[in-house]
Amino acid sequence: MQEICKCSHHNFIPFLVVLFGVTFSMGYWGIIGWDIVSVMWPVIVILLGLSLLVDKLGMCKCASSGSCCCC
């Protein structure tokens, strides 16, 4: 059975998805202004894309080596 890597960098994409949802929710509820939301969402999408790109390029060796590279 394959072990699941517990590296903290694998939590980055779920964190960005939650941050994206929280940002829009706070704008909808009026906690922050839409001017802030209009600046935040492109930054979050860019970070998400960069994170996916890094994973696709194989910079993380956790999956290929069978063990965690940073633990």
N, C-alpha and C positions, 0 to 999 in steps of 0.2 A: 504494500500500500504506500502511495506517495505521500510524503509529509507536506504539510502546508507551511509555506514560508511566512514568518511573522515579522518580516522587515517593515519598518515604519513607512518606507517610501511607497509601499503598495497601498497605503491608506490615502494617498494624495488625491486620486480621482474621486473616490466617494466623498471626501471632504469638500472638493470643489463643487460637486453636484449639490450637496447640502447647502453650501454657501450661496450658490446660485438661487436655490429655492428660498432661503431665508432673506436674501437681498430683495427679491421680488415681493415676498410676503410683507416685509417691513415697509416697502414702498406702497403697497396696496392698503395697508392699515394706517398709513400716514405717520409712521414712526420716523422714517427718513424721507427726504424729498425725492421726487422723481428725477431731479437733476443729478443727485448722487447715484441713483439706480442707473441712469443713462450712461454714467461714467464707469460704474462697477461691472456691469454685465459683459461688456466687451473684454475687459481685463480677465474676468473669470473664464470666458470662452477661450481666449488665447492661452491661458495657463493650462486649461484642460487639453487643448490641442497639442501644446508642447509636451505635456506629460505622455499623451498617447504616442506621439512621435518618438520620444525617447524609448518607450517600451517596444515599439516596432523596430527600432534600429538595433535592439538587442543590447543596450547598455547595461541592463540588469542581467546578471548571469545566474540568478537564483534558480530559474526553471531548468536551464540547460545543464547545470552542474549537479542538480539533485540536492544541493544544500544551500543554505543561505550565504550570500556573499558578504554580508555586513555584520553578522553576529559572531 
